[in-house]
Amino acid sequence: MHHYSKIGALFLLAFLIPQFLFAQEGKKISLEDVIKKQTFLPQTVQGINWMRDGQYYSSLRLVDGHSQVVKIKLATGEETAVLIDGREIGLNFTEYAFNPEESMALLASEVISIYRRSSKATYHLLDLKTGKLRQLENGEKISYASLSPDNKKVAFVKGNNLFYEDLQSGEKVQVTMDGQKNAIINGAADWVYEEEFSMAKAFEWSPDGEKLAYIRFDERQVPEFNMQKWGKLYPEDYHYKYPKAGEKNAEVNIKVYDLKTTQTKTMDTGKETDIYLPRMYWKDDSEILAIIRLNRLQNQKDILFSEVDTGNSKLILSEKSATYVDLNYNDNFIFLPKERGFITTSEKDGYKHIYHHDLAGEQIRQITKGNWEVTSMIGVDASEEVVYFVSTEQSPMERHFYSVTLNGKRKNLLRPENGTHNINMSPDHRFFIDAYSNANKPLQIGLYDNKGKQIKLLEDNQDLQEKMLSYHFNPKTFFSFQVPDGISLNGYMIKPPAFDPSKTYPLLLYVYGGPGSQNVMNAWGSTRDWWHQHLAAEGYVVACVDNRGTGGRGKAFKHSTYGQLGNLETQDQIAAAQHLATMPFVDKERIGIWGWSYGGYMSSLALMVGNETFKMAIAVAPVTTWRYYDTIYTERYLQTPQLNPAGYDNFSPINHVNKLNGNFLLIHGTGDDNVHFQNSVDLVDALVAANKQFDTFYYPNRSHGISGGNTSWHLYQMMTAFIKENL
């Protein structure tokens, strides 16, 4: 029998939303509110830049459609000056950066996205003393323009080559010459590093501004993927390098260019070339470059120290795992000044924690410890010997900000409010800005000192909070339950606004479920959450459960799906549906599931493998076989197809089509550079061969996010109609 466990009851008590914050009578949440009007989207604070004197920060805002950068005093939170006025200089910029002495600003406009993180833009340099504005590269679009620490130069990538310009003489130097599309990339990430190592720019100025370290990608041997771009009489082919699991990756080197000698040195990263080099960090003396090296299977992570004048490298620290070594998507590596070693994070004790090592790699101390995770290291104040970090110590469903001394003592909770805290801290660690929310409180952005004392509330979203009072809905409640294996899973539920416990309601599960991800968070909702509120207003119970393999709960929980993606996750989603079906208000004959990307993979599998439990599923942009997905992500969790063919095939929806017994809607964009349309094409082929009827829809030229113009409105209308017709 499935009942709410004691833990589940505690979660419900801890996270029940105060009903007085919401109207008991009011408007229903409409689809137009959610998608067209974006009614529940909170206001935020953008373009925060901490200023060098430690007394001010700057922020980007729009005034009557024009960009402005304003200067704000940290002690009071009061605005003191307009530093850059887009209307005055005749430029509507969307990004800005100052040089270290704050005499110049680099302004980006007309930004064009390439993939998820990569972009090109028109860049201007503004002299803040004279007001003189000039274009870089005569307005030609370039990428990742970055001012040097010595205030004298700007580096950028164009045409797969790295350049820099001397700001005084105007002289431009081309650092690399061999850049070529789909062949050689210098200073910018290739597709798979960008997507899976969360990077686009792949160069770094040395602290003295005299050297440029950059990654060179040789992707000539990487197989090409081809997508058609529809719209012309003869559709265009779009070719780009995409290494699918088991195929060849780009060969990578890290090089350092010396501006004075014009010489380039290649850092020694070992004889093995089938490796990843995703991170590099300059030591403050500009003589040592720390390099992170991963082997192809990502079960060994090495930290190398390279002498940039010679290229010679020394292995400082190596970590191995029977599964994979977590790279730390947040850049959790910090050199301490005065030869005091470095700080990094590791999961080696079963939870991600902070460690202090000397420059020889010897561990000095484990700074944090416990059955909780450090999710990001915010900074280290070396002079005060204090480390700042965000962790799951209060709850895996929350994120809280702490400080702790380097010796691991005097841990201090700086932001105690229940919910999710995102921190932006000043370089001198005296102040921070906290973007905080929880499930019933929209984004609150505040300026604080390093003891956690609020200086000023920058954005309270009071208008949105007042607007919420006119809507009638039930906020999320949180619960937990045990799967048959005895493991407890966390979930949330949204009930219809006029919920009647004596009635029964259809249930829709929302799933993502991929390794390290989390959907069940005590945070303000996104568009999908508010769509779920609309569905609840239409009479559905909506729930979401984080299955095994998801994040926030330690290494054993996250790594349990290693080598068998889709197996435990599907069991858990089926168990979640069966558990919720025991609730007296859930109609167990009307349970559906939907998801996007990994969630589309999960919803497809759940409907097929769990055909006795689920009546319908929607899969948006799903992976249907991991053989079609990229090397870095897939092999991290499954090894290569050559080493683990069963892990790739046993839980591919393509191999379970004969079990389809419900209503299935398959949606994909034909221009999806991430999860290729090929995944859905092959699933359709298999479903047809199995003589299974289903619904499908493709969006021409749309990428993985399936957006642009009227697209989102069309998509959510279609999904809503499908749910109403089939659940």
Secondary structure by P-SEA (a helix, b strand, c coil): cccccaaaaaaaaaccccccccccccccccccccccccccbbbbbccccccccccbbbbbbbcccbbbbbbbbccccccccccccccccccccccccccccccbbbbbccccccccccbbbbbbbbcccccbbbbcccccccccccccccccccccccccccccccccccccccccccccccccccccccccccccccccccccccccccbbbbbbbbccccbbbbbbbccccbbbbbbbbbbcccccccbbbbbbbbccccbbbbcccccccccccccccccccccbbbbbbbcccccbbbbbbbccccccccccbbbbbccccccccccccccccccccccccccccccbbbbbbccccccccccccccccccccccccccccccccccccccccccccccccccccccccccccccbbbbbbcccccbbbbbcccccccbbbbccccccccccccccaaaaaaaaaaccccccccccccccccbbbbbcccccccccccbbbbbbbbbbccccccccccccccaaaaaaaaaaaabbbbbcccccccccccccccccccccccaaaaaaaaaaaaaaaacccccccbbbbbbccaaaaaaaaaaaccccccccccccccccccccccccccccccccccccccccccccccccccccccbbbbbbbcccccccaaaaaaaaaaaaaacccbbbbbbccccccccccaaaaaaaaaaaaaaaacc
